Amino acid sequence: MNDHQSGSAAPAVNIDKLAQRLDDAIQALEESRSFTKAGKLPRVLDIARRVLLQPDGCRIIEERAERLELAGVFAGTDWAEPGILLPTLTTYSLQSQNADTVVIEAFSELRLLAVARGSYLHPSVSAEQAHHYLTQVLAINLGLLFGMTGEAEREQGKLALISQNLVQYVAHHIGYEHVIDSLIEEIWRILEQRPIQVSDVRKMITQIALCRADPQADLGSAGRGADRLISSLYGPTRACS
């Protein structure tokens, strides 16, 4: 079975041995010279993909986030500068049919989660900035968070498990009960301070509206403050543009 064939769960493996293999691959990348890193990276990505398919995979990668970055997994890529990453682009990466793209995106999100939680003191991104970024990522990828991916999941196959596990892991550590409310606060913050990102805000509000409208998405009492935002975008009093 390849990465693009569907599967409801990853096969059972010895996660400790797999984690050790990952550590060995990271060490080889760390010790390699810059011009040989490209040859060492595929092994890191392949083992990490298998790790991320396991129930405890995101934790294992998060614990190694700093090592992975310093070893050079982001060198020469769009993920190299976390301070300028665009949350809206994560949807394309997380729903990609390319395994390396999904894995590197997972590395990036778990790196920022480590920063947000204070376990990784990053030189260019603060814990607050990382938290704000991840809040936006969750807003834009609520479909993944609540299992509403449809055709994209079928096309992605087993890789969809990595993306779903990732956003659920991030949301769990930010706090499920605060996800929607935090997203609403983030939208107002952007509107007040960075109005140039109106397109991002529209996409966030649309995702929240879709999530709230889905009968299978149990949000409890969260998101009640979204009414004003949703009405402002879809209400009958809003002039059509």
MOGIWO-V791540 format. One record per helix or strand of 2 or more residues. SS is the DSSP state (@ for helix, = for strand). FROM is the first residue (numbers start at 1). LEN is the number of residues. If there is no record, write none. Layout:
ss->SS from->FROM len->LEN
ss->SS from->FROM len->LEN
This chain:
ss->@ from->15 len->17
ss->@ from->34 len->19
ss->@ from->57 len->7
ss->@ from->65 len->7
ss->@ from->82 len->3
ss->@ from->87 len->8
ss->@ from->99 len->18
ss->@ from->127 len->14
ss->@ from->142 len->4
ss->@ from->151 len->6
ss->@ from->159 len->16
ss->@ from->176 len->18
ss->@ from->195 len->19
ss->@ from->226 len->9
